[in-house]
Amino acid sequence: MRALMLVAATAAATVLAGCSSDGSDPSTASSPDASAIAGVGWSPCDALTAKAVSRLVGADVDENAGTADAPRCTFTPAAKGGAAYDVSYLYFDGGLDAALDAMGATGAQLKPVDVAGADSARLVVSAKKAGVLVTGFVQTGGLVQSVNAAQPTPYDRAQVVTGTKALLAALAEAAPTSTPGQSPTMSP
């Protein structure tokens, strides 16, 4: 399971790294630095609870929100063999579709999906003998939130995909309406 989560996290980091606004090194993109992000006092986990995510993904999960200094938004299976979901976000200039399209074959692996309230959403599924990995992105304004899901064999591909899409919709619905550096306001 740890190997699957590492692969999912690496895939998401690779895709998001390509989302810089000017094609330069992502560490110098126009996105705010970690201290600026931490200063907004908002996290995707603010609108998610273990109970709500359990309902969305169809299986009981436990939440790990990290600490103030090291926030995270991870939901691990309450039962052995279940799927784990990790949520993250990034502000950047430009659209998700344009950034992924510019990545060519790598970006083309993420297929457009309909998510209510989103400007754009993409999803990729990789089902292998060892397990299933699902990565999804949802854009609202300049905010792109991602969900990485992994479940070892025996897995329920349809449930993990459906759960990931439901999480993307919940993230889009609860996305803040401000830009980095401003105090975010939650969507109604």
Salt bridges, closest charged atoms under 4 A:
ASP97 OD1 - ARG122 NE 3.06
ASP101 OD1 - ARG122 NH2 3.03
